[in-house]
Amino acid sequence: MKPFRRFNRDRVSAVLLILLGIGIVAQGIQYRMGALTRMGAGYIPVVLGILLGLVGLAIGITAEPGDFGDKKTMPMEWRGWLCVLAGVLAFVVLGTYGGLVPATFFSVFIAALGDRANTMRGSVLLSAGITIAGIIIFHYGLGMTFPLFTWG
């Protein structure tokens, strides 16, 4: 039996998600919570932190034993890592200088290109759908003051 058979990628990922969720909740409770009808600044981070921890718990419970693999069986996916990081960076830059619409569209588009199975058409459609949903939910539904478009 291999020494790390119980600690496979799924279980390590589950522990990281749980720890991240706990950290988000701990930071979020320092802000005003408010109520469901009048949310404070800490409400959404706390709820999302709890959900993140529960997802980590579900992944950990359902993970099957296995090893970490090696470079032949599980090579590092640099394309995925770089695209997700570039998507986050694009949201920060375009959110500051372009507004919600370009920031959301391009961050989702860039991150979607990290999956080798995605096509350009699929990435554009996903980006458009998430952007429309973001506008409806955040701009019109929640009335966030993040401008849809801004120049500089």
SULSULBEL-V530895 format. One record per residue. PHI is phi in degrees with one decimal (NA if undefined). NEAR is the number of other ideal C-beta (glycine too) atoms within 12 Angstrom. Layout:
BEGIN
PHI | NEAR
PHI | NEAR
END
This chain:
BEGIN
NA | 7
-72.2 | 13
-67.1 | 8
-108.6 | 15
-62.3 | 15
-76.9 | 18
-106.4 | 20
-94.9 | 24
-60.4 | 23
-63.4 | 26
-71.2 | 26
-65.4 | 22
-62.0 | 23
-62.2 | 26
-63.2 | 22
-64.2 | 21
-64.9 | 28
-63.9 | 27
-63.8 | 20
-64.5 | 23
-60.7 | 30
-62.7 | 22
-63.2 | 21
-67.1 | 26
-63.3 | 27
-60.6 | 18
-74.8 | 17
-67.8 | 27
-73.6 | 20
-77.2 | 15
-98.9 | 19
-68.1 | 16
-82.2 | 19
74.1 | 16
-127.9 | 10
-61.7 | 10
-81.6 | 7
-141.3 | 12
-71.2 | 20
-92.1 | 19
-65.9 | 16
-92.9 | 22
-64.1 | 23
-64.0 | 24
-59.2 | 26
-66.3 | 28
-63.6 | 22
-67.4 | 21
-63.8 | 28
-63.6 | 24
-63.0 | 21
-62.6 | 27
-63.5 | 27
-67.6 | 20
-64.0 | 22
-60.9 | 29
-63.3 | 22
-63.5 | 18
-64.4 | 24
-64.3 | 26
-69.7 | 14
-87.6 | 15
-67.7 | 22
-93.3 | 14
-62.4 | 16
179.8 | 18
-98.9 | 20
-73.7 | 21
84.6 | 17
-135.8 | 10
-64.0 | 8
-79.9 | 7
-83.9 | 12
-138.0 | 14
-70.4 | 12
-67.9 | 15
-94.7 | 14
-65.0 | 13
-60.6 | 20
-62.9 | 21
-57.9 | 15
-66.8 | 18
-68.4 | 26
-66.0 | 22
-63.9 | 18
-66.5 | 25
-64.3 | 32
-65.0 | 21
-62.2 | 19
-63.0 | 29
-65.3 | 32
-63.7 | 16
-69.3 | 19
-71.6 | 31
-65.5 | 28
-74.9 | 18
-106.7 | 17
-127.7 | 24
106.6 | 28
-64.8 | 32
-64.5 | 27
-66.1 | 29
-64.1 | 34
-67.7 | 35
-58.6 | 34
-74.5 | 33
-67.9 | 34
-68.2 | 36
-60.2 | 33
-65.3 | 33
-65.1 | 29
-66.4 | 32
-69.4 | 28
-69.0 | 24
-89.6 | 21
-64.2 | 15
-78.9 | 11
-75.6 | 22
-100.9 | 14
-61.7 | 13
-62.2 | 13
-62.9 | 18
-66.3 | 27
-65.7 | 20
-65.0 | 18
-61.8 | 26
-62.3 | 31
-64.4 | 21
-63.8 | 19
-66.6 | 28
-64.0 | 30
-62.1 | 21
-62.4 | 19
-63.2 | 29
-64.2 | 26
-63.5 | 18
-73.3 | 18
-84.6 | 25
-80.6 | 22
-87.8 | 15
-71.6 | 11
-96.3 | 17
65.8 | 12
-64.5 | 19
-87.8 | 11
-66.9 | 25
-66.6 | 21
-65.9 | 24
-135.2 | 20
-149.9 | 17
-121.4 | 11
84.6 | 10
END
